[in-house]
């Protein structure tokens, strides 16, 4: 038996509670992991509160991330005692996830945990930090350098935004953090933001297809009108890494920024990201994300707090990263 957060659906009403689960109920897979920590992401909020249209079969265990130690394996790359981390691959959506003391998955989905990174720190990074790193890598692959100018981070106080701000600042970029929460200004400056802009600056639709050039690049976790407005303000040859849709999935814009300024919109997917790119991102996280900043943006919660935290993250009231101690 092991402890897990289990989601049930009774006549369309979704509920979540911590239960004792028999190991025989674990899904198919060739590696079983003793989980130390999981973490709360926006997608976890959707899955835990309503299923989010992502969960097809109940009962279900959420948690799109986890880190822990292999206890059983028939996979060539993993053996008992190995420390591993998992993000993505639809785990926590269509496959039982990491909000539990045990998880069983396909070993191809696991990444060896860097030897100098704890399982707690790995989950402080989680999908949010991993996605932020992929976004920075994509922008730099496109040619972004600190000399290019200001880099905007939208939704900066959230998980992806917090890590992106810390990484970019550490690499010498002039980061402008966009947020609607005045109580996070000191927090964002501590992460390295050079200045802060209110998210209301992007609330109204652009009146022209092109506005004044300002941003050399942007990491955008908001989408919707914010992304549309940032496109009109991005400098010639600049790029936006689109990582989320907290502000909406619909994008109403024109092709003018692409045609007249050569602006590039880079889509970032962390769920099905190929293994070599994953390994490169985790390696970069160890050098480009200062651990003291990571730990400063992170809090720890017990498994039983997840239903409340799920609602809080959907309401935009979670700052930084929340690690879930599944054994607490």
Secondary structure, DSSP 8 states (H G I E B T S, - for coil): -EEEEEEEEETTEEEEEEEEE-GGGS-S-SEEEEEEEEE--HHHHHHHHH-TTT--SSSEE--SEEEEEEEEE-STT--TT-EEEEE-TTBTTTB--SSBSEEEE-GGG-EE--TTS-HHHHHHHHHHHHHHHHHHHHHHHTT--GGG-EEEETTTTSHHHHHHHHHHHHTT-EEEEEES-GGGHHHHHHHT-SEEEEGGGGTS--SSS-----EEEEEES--HHHHHHHHHHEEEEEEEEE---TT-S-----SHHHHHS--EEEE---SS--HHHHHHHHHHHHHHS-HHHHHHTEEEEEGGGHHHHHHHHHTT---SEEEEETT-
